[in-house]
């Protein structure tokens, strides 16, 4: 009997729900691995600005849904010229001829979710030096670090010494793996807040412009912007622009009563984990956007103007506070993908969603 099936079913569910996964993002030579709070992982080579990238993704647990893909060209480069990949890849200088029976084959895109095909391909390339495009030698996938990254994925997902491992395979049954950690559940308010009246908007913007404590703001008062939106029927969200760079704007956020005398309380965003490369859990409101209709607050911190690296987060107001719903981070600035495709370090499930038309107001 499988180890993970020795527990009574109810106890197993309780144990699975109690598991806590610590998100991570690490680099092994030319490979980056990112795993989120559900132990779902993505591995890719870099730099991607040479046009050729291999990506592997896999979920934790039995329903792992693995995917391997090789792409030539991306959203920044557009479609690149050249013959199809399937006939023009080299492995250490020799023709690479994978069995593509269970692959999706396009001229500059190869992908498979077939576990046996993935195993066969990895066995073919794992100990090699590089994959290279025949007609563009600088388009190269260095394989140094791939094995270390996949081994870490196996360890995080509890597959080492099992038949489902990609590196240290053993005799333990493929079904004998830890379950995926429980997905955090977020419950938003049952309905959107009442829209701000004209009088509320005017009073709150005046309060935010002249009377709220913004001593922490480095931006000249004449250049600051104040915006307000309803958080609830009794409270409003007030954002004050405090720092401005070439491509990032940092706000201070306040929860303010909707009626006079206005009472303000600072809002801070605290992550449930320490992001890679950081020493604390506090997150600045960078390029913040708030949707009062859904209660979602978005942040987007660009690592550089191109927007190919940085951090992005989504927070859900639950009637009391903002709770992290999603966090993505891309530390590698190599012009491979935009924020919509950055690897995710935190995922959740929102239960129910209100619907109405409520807008943020800026003078």
TORKOL-4160 file (C-alpha; in steps of 0.2 Angstrom, whole numbers, padded with zeros to 4 digits, m for minus):
363
<pt num="1" X="0000" Y="0000" Z="0000"/>
<pt num="2" X="0006" Y="0017" Z="m0004"/>
<pt num="3" X="0014" Y="0027" Z="0010"/>
<pt num="4" X="0002" Y="0042" Z="0008"/>
<pt num="5" X="m0013" Y="0030" Z="0007"/>
<pt num="6" X="m0009" Y="0022" Z="0024"/>
<pt num="7" X="m0018" Y="0037" Z="0033"/>
<pt num="8" X="m0037" Y="0036" Z="0035"/>
<pt num="9" X="m0045" Y="0047" Z="0022"/>
<pt num="10" X="m0051" Y="0061" Z="0034"/>
<pt num="11" X="m0034" Y="0062" Z="0042"/>
<pt num="12" X="m0025" Y="0063" Z="0026"/>
<pt num="13" X="m0036" Y="0077" Z="0021"/>
<pt num="14" X="m0032" Y="0086" Z="0037"/>
<pt num="15" X="m0014" Y="0083" Z="0035"/>
<pt num="16" X="m0014" Y="0089" Z="0017"/>
<pt num="17" X="m0023" Y="0105" Z="0022"/>
<pt num="18" X="m0010" Y="0109" Z="0036"/>
<pt num="19" X="0005" Y="0108" Z="0024"/>
<pt num="20" X="0013" Y="0125" Z="0021"/>
<pt num="21" X="0024" Y="0127" Z="0006"/>
<pt num="22" X="0037" Y="0141" Z="0006"/>
<pt num="23" X="0038" Y="0150" Z="m0011"/>
<pt num="24" X="0056" Y="0151" Z="m0019"/>
<pt num="25" X="0065" Y="0157" Z="m0034"/>
<pt num="26" X="0083" Y="0151" Z="m0037"/>
<pt num="27" X="0095" Y="0150" Z="m0051"/>
<pt num="28" X="0107" Y="0136" Z="m0056"/>
<pt num="29" X="0119" Y="0142" Z="m0069"/>
<pt num="30" X="0108" Y="0145" Z="m0084"/>
<pt num="31" X="0092" Y="0139" Z="m0077"/>
<pt num="32" X="0079" Y="0147" Z="m0065"/>
<pt num="33" X="0066" Y="0138" Z="m0055"/>
<pt num="34" X="0051" Y="0146" Z="m0047"/>
<pt num="35" X="0039" Y="0136" Z="m0035"/>
<pt num="36" X="0024" Y="0144" Z="m0027"/>
<pt num="37" X="0014" Y="0140" Z="m0011"/>
<pt num="38" X="0005" Y="0126" Z="m0019"/>
<pt num="39" X="0022" Y="0118" Z="m0024"/>
<pt num="40" X="0018" Y="0121" Z="m0042"/>
<pt num="41" X="0035" Y="0124" Z="m0051"/>
<pt num="42" X="0042" Y="0131" Z="m0067"/>
<pt num="43" X="0059" Y="0129" Z="m0074"/>
<pt num="44" X="0067" Y="0139" Z="m0089"/>
<pt num="45" X="0083" Y="0143" Z="m0096"/>
<pt num="46" X="0090" Y="0160" Z="m0098"/>
<pt num="47" X="0095" Y="0172" Z="m0106"/>
<pt num="48" X="0079" Y="0172" Z="m0117"/>
<pt num="49" X="0084" Y="0187" Z="m0127"/>
<pt num="50" X="0094" Y="0175" Z="m0139"/>
<pt num="51" X="0077" Y="0169" Z="m0144"/>
<pt num="52" X="0077" Y="0151" Z="m0139"/>
<pt num="53" X="0070" Y="0145" Z="m0122"/>
<pt num="54" X="0065" Y="0128" Z="m0115"/>
<pt num="55" X="0052" Y="0128" Z="m0101"/>
<pt num="56" X="0046" Y="0114" Z="m0090"/>
<pt num="57" X="0031" Y="0116" Z="m0078"/>
<pt num="58" X="0024" Y="0103" Z="m0066"/>
<pt num="59" X="0011" Y="0103" Z="m0052"/>
<pt num="60" X="0013" Y="0095" Z="m0035"/>
<pt num="61" X="0003" Y="0079" Z="m0031"/>
<pt num="62" X="m0004" Y="0065" Z="m0042"/>
<pt num="63" X="m0012" Y="0077" Z="m0054"/>
<pt num="64" X="0004" Y="0085" Z="m0059"/>
<pt num="65" X="0000" Y="0090" Z="m0077"/>
<pt num="66" X="0018" Y="0092" Z="m0083"/>
<pt num="67" X="0022" Y="0102" Z="m0099"/>
<pt num="68" X="0038" Y="0104" Z="m0109"/>
<pt num="69" X="0040" Y="0117" Z="m0122"/>
<pt num="70" X="0053" Y="0125" Z="m0133"/>
<pt num="71" X="0050" Y="0142" Z="m0141"/>
<pt num="72" X="0059" Y="0152" Z="m0153"/>
<pt num="73" X="0053" Y="0170" Z="m0152"/>
<pt num="74" X="0042" Y="0179" Z="m0139"/>
<pt num="75" X="0031" Y="0194" Z="m0137"/>
<pt num="76" X="0045" Y="0206" Z="m0138"/>
<pt num="77" X="0054" Y="0199" Z="m0153"/>
<pt num="78" X="0038" Y="0194" Z="m0162"/>
<pt num="79" X="0039" Y="0180" Z="m0175"/>
<pt num="80" X="0057" Y="0176" Z="m0180"/>
<pt num="81" X="0063" Y="0171" Z="m0197"/>
<pt num="82" X="0070" Y="0154" Z="m0200"/>
<pt num="83" X="0066" Y="0135" Z="m0204"/>
<pt num="84" X="0055" Y="0124" Z="m0192"/>
<pt num="85" X="0063" Y="0119" Z="m0175"/>
<pt num="86" X="0059" Y="0101" Z="m0177"/>
<pt num="87" X="0072" Y="0099" Z="m0191"/>
<pt num="88" X="0085" Y="0112" Z="m0186"/>
<pt num="89" X="0090" Y="0108" Z="m0168"/>
<pt num="90" X="0107" Y="0102" Z="m0163"/>
<pt num="91" X="0112" Y="0093" Z="m0147"/>
<pt num="92" X="0131" Y="0096" Z="m0143"/>
<pt num="93" X="0133" Y="0099" Z="m0162"/>
<pt num="94" X="0124" Y="0084" Z="m0168"/>
<pt num="95" X="0106" Y="0083" Z="m0175"/>
<pt num="96" X="0093" Y="0082" Z="m0161"/>
<pt num="97" X="0079" Y="0071" Z="m0168"/>
<pt num="98" X="0066" Y="0069" Z="m0154"/>
<pt num="99" X="0051" Y="0057" Z="m0156"/>
<pt num="100" X="0037" Y="0070" Z="m0159"/>
<pt num="101" X="0023" Y="0058" Z="m0160"/>
<pt num="102" X="0014" Y="0065" Z="m0145"/>
<pt num="103" X="0020" Y="0083" Z="m0147"/>
<pt num="104" X="0012" Y="0099" Z="m0153"/>
<pt num="105" X="0022" Y="0104" Z="m0168"/>
<pt num="106" X="0023" Y="0122" Z="m0175"/>
<pt num="107" X="0037" Y="0130" Z="m0185"/>
<pt num="108" X="0044" Y="0139" Z="m0170"/>
<pt num="109" X="0035" Y="0130" Z="m0155"/>
<pt num="110" X="0037" Y="0112" Z="m0149"/>
<pt num="111" X="0027" Y="0107" Z="m0134"/>
<pt num="112" X="0021" Y="0091" Z="m0125"/>
<pt num="113" X="0011" Y="0086" Z="m0110"/>
<pt num="114" X="0014" Y="0067" Z="m0113"/>
<pt num="115" X="0024" Y="0061" Z="m0098"/>
<pt num="116" X="0033" Y="0047" Z="m0107"/>
<pt num="117" X="0038" Y="0059" Z="m0121"/>
<pt num="118" X="0044" Y="0071" Z="m0108"/>
<pt num="119" X="0054" Y="0057" Z="m0099"/>
<pt num="120" X="0062" Y="0052" Z="m0115"/>
<pt num="121" X="0067" Y="0069" Z="m0121"/>
<pt num="122" X="0075" Y="0073" Z="m0104"/>
<pt num="123" X="0084" Y="0057" Z="m0104"/>
<pt num="124" X="0091" Y="0062" Z="m0121"/>
<pt num="125" X="0097" Y="0079" Z="m0116"/>
<pt num="126" X="0100" Y="0079" Z="m0097"/>
<pt num="127" X="0118" Y="0076" Z="m0097"/>
<pt num="128" X="0122" Y="0086" Z="m0113"/>
<pt num="129" X="0130" Y="0103" Z="m0114"/>
<pt num="130" X="0118" Y="0113" Z="m0125"/>
<pt num="131" X="0104" Y="0114" Z="m0138"/>
<pt num="132" X="0108" Y="0125" Z="m0152"/>
<pt num="133" X="0098" Y="0132" Z="m0167"/>
<pt num="134" X="0107" Y="0126" Z="m0183"/>
<pt num="135" X="0104" Y="0142" Z="m0193"/>
<pt num="136" X="0107" Y="0154" Z="m0179"/>
<pt num="137" X="0121" Y="0148" Z="m0168"/>
<pt num="138" X="0119" Y="0161" Z="m0155"/>
<pt num="139" X="0101" Y="0155" Z="m0151"/>
<pt num="140" X="0107" Y="0142" Z="m0138"/>
<pt num="141" X="0099" Y="0133" Z="m0123"/>
<pt num="142" X="0113" Y="0129" Z="m0111"/>
<pt num="143" X="0109" Y="0114" Z="m0101"/>
<pt num="144" X="0121" Y="0117" Z="m0087"/>
<pt num="145" X="0110" Y="0119" Z="m0071"/>
<pt num="146" X="0095" Y="0109" Z="m0079"/>
<pt num="147" X="0098" Y="0094" Z="m0068"/>
<pt num="148" X="0100" Y="0103" Z="m0052"/>
<pt num="149" X="0084" Y="0113" Z="m0055"/>
<pt num="150" X="0074" Y="0098" Z="m0059"/>
<pt num="151" X="0081" Y="0089" Z="m0044"/>
<pt num="152" X="0076" Y="0103" Z="m0033"/>
<pt num="153" X="0058" Y="0102" Z="m0041"/>
<pt num="154" X="0058" Y="0083" Z="m0037"/>
<pt num="155" X="0063" Y="0087" Z="m0019"/>
<pt num="156" X="0050" Y="0100" Z="m0016"/>
<pt num="157" X="0036" Y="0089" Z="m0023"/>
<pt num="158" X="0042" Y="0074" Z="m0014"/>
<pt num="159" X="0046" Y="0063" Z="m0029"/>
<pt num="160" X="0064" Y="0059" Z="m0026"/>
<pt num="161" X="0067" Y="0040" Z="m0026"/>
<pt num="162" X="0050" Y="0038" Z="m0034"/>
<pt num="163" X="0045" Y="0033" Z="m0052"/>
<pt num="164" X="0038" Y="0050" Z="m0055"/>
<pt num="165" X="0055" Y="0059" Z="m0052"/>
<pt num="166" X="0064" Y="0067" Z="m0066"/>
<pt num="167" X="0081" Y="0065" Z="m0059"/>
<pt num="168" X="0084" Y="0053" Z="m0044"/>
<pt num="169" X="0071" Y="0040" Z="m0050"/>
<pt num="170" X="0068" Y="0025" Z="m0039"/>
<pt num="171" X="0055" Y="0011" Z="m0036"/>
<pt num="172" X="0042" Y="0020" Z="m0026"/>
<pt num="173" X="0026" Y="0020" Z="m0035"/>
<pt num="174" X="0022" Y="0036" Z="m0045"/>
<pt num="175" X="0006" Y="0038" Z="m0035"/>
<pt num="176" X="0015" Y="0038" Z="m0019"/>
<pt num="177" X="0018" Y="0057" Z="m0018"/>
<pt num="178" X="0013" Y="0070" Z="m0005"/>
<pt num="179" X="m0003" Y="0079" Z="m0010"/>
<pt num="180" X="m0003" Y="0097" Z="m0016"/>
<pt num="181" X="m0005" Y="0110" Z="m0001"/>
<pt num="182" X="m0022" Y="0117" Z="0001"/>
<pt num="183" X="m0026" Y="0132" Z="m0009"/>
<pt num="184" X="m0029" Y="0148" Z="0002"/>
<pt num="185" X="m0047" Y="0153" Z="0001"/>
<pt num="186" X="m0052" Y="0172" Z="0000"/>
<pt num="187" X="m0070" Y="0178" Z="0002"/>
<pt num="188" X="m0074" Y="0195" Z="m0004"/>
<pt num="189" X="m0088" Y="0206" Z="0002"/>
<pt num="190" X="m0105" Y="0200" Z="m0004"/>
<pt num="191" X="m0108" Y="0216" Z="m0014"/>
<pt num="192" X="m0099" Y="0231" Z="m0020"/>
<pt num="193" X="m0099" Y="0246" Z="m0008"/>
<pt num="194" X="m0110" Y="0261" Z="m0012"/>
<pt num="195" X="m0102" Y="0273" Z="m0024"/>
<pt num="196" X="m0095" Y="0289" Z="m0016"/>
<pt num="197" X="m0106" Y="0304" Z="m0018"/>
<pt num="198" X="m0100" Y="0320" Z="m0025"/>
<pt num="199" X="m0098" Y="0328" Z="m0008"/>
<pt num="200" X="m0089" Y="0313" Z="m0001"/>
<pt num="201" X="m0077" Y="0313" Z="m0015"/>
<pt num="202" X="m0073" Y="0332" Z="m0014"/>
<pt num="203" X="m0071" Y="0331" Z="0005"/>
<pt num="204" X="m0060" Y="0316" Z="0004"/>
<pt num="205" X="m0049" Y="0323" Z="m0009"/>
<pt num="206" X="m0047" Y="0339" Z="0000"/>
<pt num="207" X="m0043" Y="0329" Z="0016"/>
<pt num="208" X="m0030" Y="0319" Z="0007"/>
<pt num="209" X="m0022" Y="0334" Z="m0002"/>
<pt num="210" X="m0020" Y="0346" Z="0013"/>
<pt num="211" X="m0023" Y="0337" Z="0030"/>
<pt num="212" X="m0017" Y="0319" Z="0029"/>
<pt num="213" X="0000" Y="0316" Z="0037"/>
<pt num="214" X="0011" Y="0313" Z="0022"/>
<pt num="215" X="0028" Y="0317" Z="0030"/>
<pt num="216" X="0035" Y="0300" Z="0023"/>
<pt num="217" X="0032" Y="0307" Z="0005"/>
<pt num="218" X="0048" Y="0313" Z="m0004"/>
<pt num="219" X="0038" Y="0320" Z="m0019"/>
<pt num="220" X="0035" Y="0338" Z="m0019"/>
<pt num="221" X="0017" Y="0342" Z="m0013"/>
<pt num="222" X="0013" Y="0351" Z="m0029"/>
<pt num="223" X="0016" Y="0335" Z="m0039"/>
<pt num="224" X="0007" Y="0323" Z="m0028"/>
<pt num="225" X="m0009" Y="0315" Z="m0034"/>
<pt num="226" X="m0023" Y="0310" Z="m0023"/>
<pt num="227" X="m0037" Y="0297" Z="m0028"/>
<pt num="228" X="m0051" Y="0290" Z="m0018"/>
<pt num="229" X="m0063" Y="0275" Z="m0020"/>
<pt num="230" X="m0076" Y="0266" Z="m0009"/>
<pt num="231" X="m0069" Y="0252" Z="0002"/>
<pt num="232" X="m0086" Y="0249" Z="0011"/>
<pt num="233" X="m0101" Y="0259" Z="0014"/>
<pt num="234" X="m0092" Y="0267" Z="0029"/>
<pt num="235" X="m0074" Y="0267" Z="0023"/>
<pt num="236" X="m0064" Y="0274" Z="0008"/>
<pt num="237" X="m0047" Y="0270" Z="0001"/>
<pt num="238" X="m0036" Y="0285" Z="m0002"/>
<pt num="239" X="m0020" Y="0284" Z="m0012"/>
<pt num="240" X="m0007" Y="0298" Z="m0011"/>
<pt num="241" X="0007" Y="0298" Z="m0024"/>
<pt num="242" X="0024" Y="0299" Z="m0014"/>
<pt num="243" X="0038" Y="0294" Z="m0025"/>
<pt num="244" X="0040" Y="0295" Z="m0044"/>
<pt num="245" X="0054" Y="0287" Z="m0055"/>
<pt num="246" X="0056" Y="0284" Z="m0073"/>
<pt num="247" X="0043" Y="0270" Z="m0074"/>
<pt num="248" X="0038" Y="0267" Z="m0056"/>
<pt num="249" X="0026" Y="0277" Z="m0045"/>
<pt num="250" X="0025" Y="0273" Z="m0026"/>
<pt num="251" X="0009" Y="0277" Z="m0017"/>
<pt num="252" X="0004" Y="0278" Z="0002"/>
<pt num="253" X="m0013" Y="0270" Z="0006"/>
<pt num="254" X="m0025" Y="0275" Z="0019"/>
<pt num="255" X="m0042" Y="0269" Z="0025"/>
<pt num="256" X="m0052" Y="0284" Z="0029"/>
<pt num="257" X="m0070" Y="0286" Z="0036"/>
<pt num="258" X="m0082" Y="0292" Z="0023"/>
<pt num="259" X="m0090" Y="0305" Z="0034"/>
<pt num="260" X="m0083" Y="0320" Z="0044"/>
<pt num="261" X="m0073" Y="0321" Z="0055"/>
<pt num="262" X="m0062" Y="0311" Z="0043"/>
<pt num="263" X="m0052" Y="0298" Z="0052"/>
<pt num="264" X="m0037" Y="0290" Z="0043"/>
<pt num="265" X="m0027" Y="0274" Z="0046"/>
<pt num="266" X="m0012" Y="0269" Z="0036"/>
<pt num="267" X="m0013" Y="0253" Z="0025"/>
<pt num="268" X="0002" Y="0242" Z="0024"/>
<pt num="269" X="0003" Y="0227" Z="0013"/>
<pt num="270" X="0012" Y="0212" Z="0021"/>
<pt num="271" X="0016" Y="0196" Z="0012"/>
<pt num="272" X="0013" Y="0179" Z="0020"/>
<pt num="273" X="0031" Y="0175" Z="0015"/>
<pt num="274" X="0048" Y="0184" Z="0012"/>
<pt num="275" X="0051" Y="0186" Z="m0007"/>
<pt num="276" X="0067" Y="0180" Z="m0015"/>
<pt num="277" X="0080" Y="0194" Z="m0014"/>
<pt num="278" X="0071" Y="0203" Z="0000"/>
<pt num="279" X="0073" Y="0203" Z="0019"/>
<pt num="280" X="0056" Y="0207" Z="0024"/>
<pt num="281" X="0038" Y="0204" Z="0020"/>
<pt num="282" X="0032" Y="0222" Z="0017"/>
<pt num="283" X="0027" Y="0227" Z="0000"/>
<pt num="284" X="0026" Y="0245" Z="m0007"/>
<pt num="285" X="0012" Y="0250" Z="m0018"/>
<pt num="286" X="0020" Y="0252" Z="m0034"/>
<pt num="287" X="0010" Y="0258" Z="m0049"/>
<pt num="288" X="m0005" Y="0253" Z="m0039"/>
<pt num="289" X="m0023" Y="0251" Z="m0047"/>
<pt num="290" X="m0039" Y="0248" Z="m0037"/>
<pt num="291" X="m0055" Y="0241" Z="m0043"/>
<pt num="292" X="m0069" Y="0246" Z="m0031"/>
<pt num="293" X="m0081" Y="0235" Z="m0041"/>
<pt num="294" X="m0071" Y="0219" Z="m0037"/>
<pt num="295" X="m0061" Y="0225" Z="m0022"/>
<pt num="296" X="m0045" Y="0221" Z="m0030"/>
<pt num="297" X="m0029" Y="0231" Z="m0028"/>
<pt num="298" X="m0015" Y="0228" Z="m0040"/>
<pt num="299" X="0003" Y="0232" Z="m0039"/>
<pt num="300" X="0016" Y="0231" Z="m0053"/>
<pt num="301" X="0034" Y="0235" Z="m0050"/>
<pt num="302" X="0045" Y="0236" Z="m0065"/>
<pt num="303" X="0063" Y="0230" Z="m0064"/>
<pt num="304" X="0067" Y="0241" Z="m0079"/>
<pt num="305" X="0057" Y="0251" Z="m0092"/>
<pt num="306" X="0054" Y="0237" Z="m0104"/>
<pt num="307" X="0043" Y="0228" Z="m0091"/>
<pt num="308" X="0051" Y="0211" Z="m0093"/>
<pt num="309" X="0056" Y="0209" Z="m0075"/>
<pt num="310" X="0050" Y="0214" Z="m0058"/>
<pt num="311" X="0035" Y="0210" Z="m0046"/>
<pt num="312" X="0016" Y="0210" Z="m0048"/>
<pt num="313" X="0003" Y="0207" Z="m0035"/>
<pt num="314" X="m0016" Y="0206" Z="m0033"/>
<pt num="315" X="m0024" Y="0209" Z="m0016"/>
<pt num="316" X="m0042" Y="0206" Z="m0012"/>
<pt num="317" X="m0052" Y="0217" Z="0001"/>
<pt num="318" X="m0062" Y="0205" Z="0012"/>
<pt num="319" X="m0072" Y="0219" Z="0021"/>
<pt num="320" X="m0058" Y="0221" Z="0034"/>
<pt num="321" X="m0041" Y="0221" Z="0026"/>
<pt num="322" X="m0032" Y="0217" Z="0010"/>
<pt num="323" X="m0027" Y="0199" Z="0008"/>
<pt num="324" X="m0014" Y="0193" Z="m0005"/>
<pt num="325" X="m0023" Y="0184" Z="m0019"/>
<pt num="326" X="m0008" Y="0182" Z="m0031"/>
<pt num="327" X="0010" Y="0186" Z="m0032"/>
<pt num="328" X="0022" Y="0185" Z="m0047"/>
<pt num="329" X="0040" Y="0189" Z="m0048"/>
<pt num="330" X="0053" Y="0188" Z="m0062"/>
<pt num="331" X="0071" Y="0192" Z="m0057"/>
<pt num="332" X="0079" Y="0188" Z="m0073"/>
<pt num="333" X="0078" Y="0203" Z="m0085"/>
<pt num="334" X="0081" Y="0195" Z="m0102"/>
<pt num="335" X="0067" Y="0201" Z="m0113"/>
<pt num="336" X="0058" Y="0185" Z="m0113"/>
<pt num="337" X="0040" Y="0188" Z="m0106"/>
<pt num="338" X="0029" Y="0201" Z="m0099"/>
<pt num="339" X="0021" Y="0202" Z="m0082"/>
<pt num="340" X="0006" Y="0191" Z="m0088"/>
<pt num="341" X="0018" Y="0177" Z="m0089"/>
<pt num="342" X="0029" Y="0179" Z="m0075"/>
<pt num="343" X="0031" Y="0164" Z="m0063"/>
<pt num="344" X="0019" Y="0164" Z="m0049"/>
<pt num="345" X="0025" Y="0163" Z="m0031"/>
<pt num="346" X="0008" Y="0164" Z="m0023"/>
<pt num="347" X="m0009" Y="0158" Z="m0029"/>
<pt num="348" X="m0026" Y="0157" Z="m0021"/>
<pt num="349" X="m0045" Y="0155" Z="m0025"/>
<pt num="350" X="m0058" Y="0168" Z="m0023"/>
<pt num="351" X="m0075" Y="0162" Z="m0018"/>
<pt num="352" X="m0088" Y="0172" Z="m0026"/>
<pt num="353" X="m0087" Y="0190" Z="m0033"/>
<pt num="354" X="m0098" Y="0205" Z="m0033"/>
<pt num="355" X="m0103" Y="0214" Z="m0048"/>
<pt num="356" X="m0107" Y="0233" Z="m0051"/>
<pt num="357" X="m0099" Y="0249" Z="m0058"/>
<pt num="358" X="m0089" Y="0259" Z="m0045"/>
<pt num="359" X="m0074" Y="0269" Z="m0050"/>
<pt num="360" X="m0059" Y="0277" Z="m0042"/>
<pt num="361" X="m0060" Y="0296" Z="m0042"/>
<pt num="362" X="m0045" Y="0307" Z="m0046"/>
<pt num="363" X="m0046" Y="0326" Z="m0047"/>
